[in-house]
Amino acid sequence: MWFLPLLCVLGVGFVQGQAKGKSTQMHYVTLSIDAAVFQNVSKSLLDFTYSNKSTFTLDNLKKTKECDAANNCKCSEGFDRSEKTTEFSCVSNETGVVRLSAPKGPLDFESSETLICTSSSTLNSTPHWSLKNYKDETKPIVNGTESSINKIHSGSKLKLSRLTLNWKGTYNCSFIQTKGKLVIYHTATANLDVCVEPKITIRTDPGFPRCDLPSDLPQVTVFCQVKEVHEEFQVTWLKENNVSASVTLEKNFVESGMKIFSAQTFVACSSGKPELTCRLKNKCDQKTSATTKVVLIRENTKICPKEGIWQDTPVGERAVIRCSGSVGTRERPCNGDGKENGNWGDKISHCVDEGLSNILDDAINSNIGLGFVEKNAEVVFSRLQEATGHTNVVNSPSNLNASVKVIDTMSDKLERIDDRKLVEDFLQSSSNLLNVSLKSSWKSPVQDEKNRTLAEKYLHSVQELIKKANLKSQMKTNLQVVNCNTSETQCSNSVFKNNTVTMNTNGASFIKTAGYMQLIDYLPHTDNSSSPNSIVVSTTLQSGNKAGDITDKIKIKIKFALTLPRPRNTELKCVFWDTDSSKWSGNGCRLIGYADDGVCECDHLSAFSILMSKAPLDVPYLNEITYAGLSVSIVSLIICLVVELILWNDVVKTDTLHSRHCAHVNISLCLLVGDVCFLASSLPDEPSDVWSKTFVLVQHFCYLSMFFWMLCLSSILLHKTVYVSLHGISKMAYLRFSVIVGYVCPLLIVAITFISNSGHEGQYYSEETRWLVYSGVLKGSIFTFILPVGIIVFINVFFMCLVIMKLLQPIKAQQMLCDKEKNSAKTVIRSVILLTPVFGLTWGLGFLMILMDLTEGKPAYAVNYLFTLMNAFQGLYIFLTTCVGDRMVRESLQRYFRKKSKASEERICQSVSSVSSSSIVSQSSIKK
């Protein structure tokens, strides 16, 4: 059976047929008939009278192809196979209306060539160019970095400025006409054969041949590899500098997409560094070479010994091995001074996944003119999104670097992004790269040609693409973008819940805010005094006005969600990423107070974050004041106790005075022990955890006891002056009451607090302050001290008011107390009135100091100084109040010292009298 296509040549064609370099207008009708009846059928069709000869004329009938019984076909003479259809069909190779003029190949790589497409008749359309490349991919040709299309008379001219493998293939030039619903294609094609420039990688095995003797001739195998590009190369091996034998060609093979040429030779150990060169010549006779120097390990050469796959390597050299299953090499330096064997350095991998390498190549070539940039970008980001979705693909610095380079490359090439799928893939790819599982890969110190780290390059490129993208809000796992359509005067965008950007629109069309998880940890931070404490938030805008008109008016407010709570007295700093200096900068940004942590205001757009100081603010000279004051207090308290011990019998004349001096002794003793513990815990040599805990425990108990003894004193005084019917109270009863209140109550408070917090650092006490913990309002162990103290001070003040009111009533006061008791009561009242405000004000300032933060400025510093002065010198205040300010104590001291002075004088007189008597006796004896 034969197949007969009927070729009807029309006056005006309906379909454009295609042939190499030629075209004609044809309408095809296929008729399958036996070869035996071909002549009869042909004659019948030609002689047939058609009803409308004006619109349809059958001028000729030709046999286009012949097929055998197995359906193996071939085109008849004068016909070529059509590439337009998938089935086997043939079209005429006669000259048509479209001509495509192309240079004959093969053509040199890196050369420039021009193709011209013209029409012999007026078609009133501009030709469209396309290329079916060596990968069998068909792409339109547009203006790009390596191609330019210029219109000429009756056609256009395609100029290729730099021929590479990308431009090898079949070119198609098509004029398209439209007549109503009818579309007519006028097409011509031409082949362009471009020679390939091989990118050569050369290595030797062994990498560092060993020379035991100067006369040795170690054998070396040299490998020269290029990417498989379906072109044959002629290889030539050259030797220089003591390569003693000819290079013998070994087998060539293909492995992991690489064509590998190999050869063997011998090198001389006598002197110098032998060199081997691999020279490849393509079919255009263009030559490309790669040379390697053979570094020899001689007898005295210091090396890093073999370790696993890493062979013996001389000090100062790098061992290099080829990546398995990926593109690139792995390196490992041998470090040392050359005087002794070296040490292996860290392994450095340049291995890139083959798929990622191809994506990067496509990104680099996306704007050369093969296809529209945005369409190419769709393919690039679709493949990148799929690749980065598998962490095992990008779990190395080199693969991560390649992925970021893809994004960076596309940010330079794309001018605008409107396709929704492209935006989705770009953002998903960018989010995938910030996965926590890739954290170690981000730590690579690799910098690009602009001295940018990987994180800097990522931030810049993603910001640029977001700015160019026509997008709505997108919420990815590690990257969120919110777009605000500025229909109102103010725009507010929130990313990752509590990170909010607010700014006035000022004529902007869109304001886009992006939040980046983990990125803050990867951007360089060289300031050791602070650390990042938020995510990175960037804001960009689009405007129909000039950018300068908007940026001059910008006021942007950012509310950050802090990664870690801000400790007391710790500074926060609002910063932006300064691309000029490649570091965080605070210029143009400020923190809006500390009442609401993490609110910044800036006058420009950028990527923002918050830094937190590693150490809290320090009050100058506060420690010196504390140590000086405590030293004075300790001395003063010791003097007070000595005075009480000496004068006890002289000054304690009544029950009231007994209660007063008993309270003073215990108050002084508690304060003395507490101050000594505080000084001991502040020694330069830090105490152990056990001692720190003990010191805080003792201070807690002693300072509480001091206030409870003040409560005892005021309570007894109130009892004696107000409750007349219960006036009589024995000293032992008072002591029992005071011991219970003054020591048992604080002991219970301290014990319960210690046990409930398990005595742990950070819960019961702070290792930094050597005191109780403040965790917030009514939070922390410090309030088991502050609340009892506050209650006692309030009660004391209330009791003092009652006593004073009673004493101001003369008649009742005289009925209540005798003169002696009355004077004693007044003395006690004076002590309580003086000490209660001092102690109360002191610890009131302490509570205020806890509530205030040093970041609030001068008021906080003033409160710290006042509290320290009053608290450190409490012992001095007690000495001045109970000793110096008490008339009875002063008079007793005077009597005590007069008595001591008189006794001393008497002893001196007795001594003089004794000496005189002895002298007289001696003289009498002499006379006798």
Secondary structure, DSSP 8 states (H G I E B T S, - for coil): -EEEEEEEE-SS-SEEEEEBTEEEEEEEEEEEE-GGGHHHHHHHHHH---S-TTT---------EEE-TT--EEE-TTEEE-SSSSS--EEE-S--SEEEE---S-B-TT--EEEEEEESS---S--EEEEEETTS-EEEE-S-SSEEEEEETTEEEEEESS--GGG-EEEEEEEEEEETTEEEEEEEEEEE-B------EEEEESSS-B-SSTT---EEEEEEEEE--S---EEEEEEESSB-S--EE---EEETTEEEEEEEEEB-SSSS--EEEEEEE-TT--EEEEEEE---B-TT--EE--BTTB--EETT-EEEEE-SSSBSEEEEEEE--SSS--EE---EE--B-HHHHHHHHHHHTTTSSBS-HHHHHHHHHHHHHHHHTSTTTS-SHHHHHHHHHHHHHHHHH-S-B--HHHHHHHHHHHHHTT-GGGHHHHT---B-TTS-BHHHHHHHHHHHHHHHB----EE-SSEEEEEEE--SSEEEEEETTTEEEEEE-TTEEEEEEEEESSHHHHS----TTEEE-S-EEEEEEEESS-HHHHHTT--EEEE---SS---TT--EEEEEEETTTTEEE-TTEEE--SSSTTEEEESS-SEEEEEEESS----TTHHHHHHHHHHHHHHHHHHHHHHHHHHHHHH--SHHHHHHHHHHHHHHHHHHHHHHHHHHHTSSS---HHHHHHHHHHHHHHHHHHHHHHHHHHHHHHHHHH-GGG----HHHHHHHHHIIIIIHHHHHHHHHHHHTTT-BTTTEETTTTEE---BTTBSTTHHHHHHHHHHHHHHHHHHHHHHHHHT-HHHHHHH--HHHHHHHHHHHHHHHHHHHHHHHHHHHHHHHHHS-GGG-HHHHHHHHHHHHHHHTHHHHHHIIIIIT-HHHHHHHHHHHHHHHHHHHHHHHHHHHHHHHHHHHHHHHHH-
